[in-house]
């Protein structure tokens, strides 16, 4: 996957995630996107030699990134995390912020990407965090 392809998948997943979130939230979601990236959200066996693993990323978060900054952070040696869960986190008048929860295993083999069969590469679209007591069909405000 090239950097351009990865950026394309990130932008596409962001739009799909925004549209999905609109089914749940009352907030008006804008298309000026920001990203919070949580690295190494998986527990990875360092003996998995087909992947690049970066233990120094454990516990690291990068906040308020642009799409291009996300690509620069996650695209390493031609490889990207094998899964990246994306969901709307918050909304302001100016921007919509997404959480990107990333696997610690990096690969350049598209067959390793968890969501590649849907055409979204490594990106898995998830709902916004549902509030306690959430009732199906009732929209809520993001905090």
C-alpha positions in Angstrom: 0.0 0.0 0.0 1.4 3.4 -0.9 1.0 6.5 1.2 -1.5 7.8 -1.2 -3.6 4.6 -1.0 -3.4 4.8 2.8 -4.6 8.4 2.8 -7.4 7.5 0.4 -8.5 4.7 2.8 -8.3 7.0 5.8 -10.4 9.7 4.1 -13.0 7.1 2.9 -13.2 5.4 6.3 -13.7 8.9 7.9 -16.6 9.7 5.7 -18.3 6.3 6.2 -17.7 6.6 10.0 -19.2 10.1 10.0 -22.3 8.9 8.1 -22.6 5.9 10.5 -22.3 8.1 13.6 -25.1 10.3 12.3 -27.5 7.4 13.0 -26.6 7.7 16.7 -25.7 11.3 17.6 -27.7 14.6 17.7 -24.6 16.7 17.0 -24.0 18.2 13.6 -20.8 16.6 12.3 -18.6 18.6 10.1 -16.2 17.3 7.4 -13.1 19.1 8.8 -11.6 16.1 10.4 -9.1 15.7 13.3 -7.8 12.4 14.7 -6.7 11.0 18.0 -4.4 8.0 17.4 -3.9 5.3 20.1 -0.9 3.2 19.2 -0.3 -0.5 20.0 -3.8 -1.3 21.2 -3.2 -5.0 20.6 -1.1 -7.4 22.7 1.4 -8.7 20.1 3.8 -11.6 20.3 7.2 -10.2 19.4 8.0 -13.6 17.8 5.6 -12.9 14.9 8.3 -12.3 12.4 6.0 -11.5 9.4 5.1 -8.2 11.1 6.9 -5.1 12.1 6.2 -4.4 15.8 7.1 -1.2 17.7 7.1 -1.9 21.4 8.3 1.7 22.0 4.8 2.8 21.0 3.1 1.1 24.0 0.9 3.5 25.8 1.4 6.3 23.3 -1.4 8.6 22.0 -1.2 11.4 19.5 -4.0 13.9 19.6 -5.6 16.4 17.3 -3.8 15.2 14.1 -4.6 16.0 10.5 -5.1 13.2 8.0 -1.6 13.9 6.6 -0.1 13.7 10.1 -1.9 10.4 10.6 -0.3 9.0 7.4 3.1 10.2 8.5 2.7 8.6 11.9 1.3 5.3 10.8 2.9 4.6 7.5 6.2 3.0 8.4 8.6 1.3 6.0 5.8 0.8 3.5 3.6 -0.9 6.2 0.5 0.1 8.2 -1.3 -1.4 11.2 -3.2 -4.6 10.3 -6.3 -3.1 11.9 -7.4 0.4 12.7 -10.8 0.9 14.4 -12.2 4.3 13.6 -15.1 6.0 15.4 -16.4 9.5 15.9 -15.3 10.7 19.3 -16.4 14.4 19.5 -17.8 17.3 17.5 -17.3 21.0 17.6 -18.5 23.7 15.3 -15.3 23.6 13.5 -14.3 19.9 13.4 -15.2 16.3 14.0 -12.7 14.2 15.9 -12.2 10.5 15.4 -10.5 7.9 17.5 -8.1 5.6 15.6 -7.4 2.6 17.8 -4.4 0.8 16.1 -3.0 -2.7 16.1 0.7 -2.9 17.0 1.4 -5.2 14.1 2.4 -3.5 10.8 2.2 -5.2 7.4 2.4 -4.4 3.7 0.4 -7.6 2.9 -3.2 -6.6 2.2 -4.3 -10.2 3.1 -3.2 -9.4 6.7 -5.5 -6.3 6.9 -8.6 -7.3 9.0 -11.1 -5.2 7.0 -9.6 -5.5 3.5 -12.5 -7.7 2.2 -14.9 -4.7 2.7 -12.6 -2.5 0.6 -11.5 -0.4 3.5 -8.0 -1.8 3.9 -7.1 -1.8 7.6 -10.0 0.4 8.7 -12.9 -1.0 10.7 -15.9 1.4 11.1 -17.2 1.4 14.7 -20.1 3.3 16.3 -19.5 6.2 18.6 -19.1 5.2 22.3 -22.7 4.5 23.4 -23.7 6.1 26.7 -24.8 4.0 29.7 -28.4 3.2 29.3 -28.4 3.7 25.5 -31.8 2.8 23.9 -31.7 1.6 20.3 -33.1 4.3 18.0 -32.6 7.2 20.3 -29.9 9.7 19.4 -27.6 11.2 22.0 -25.3 14.1 22.3 -21.6 13.6 22.2 -19.8 15.1 25.1 
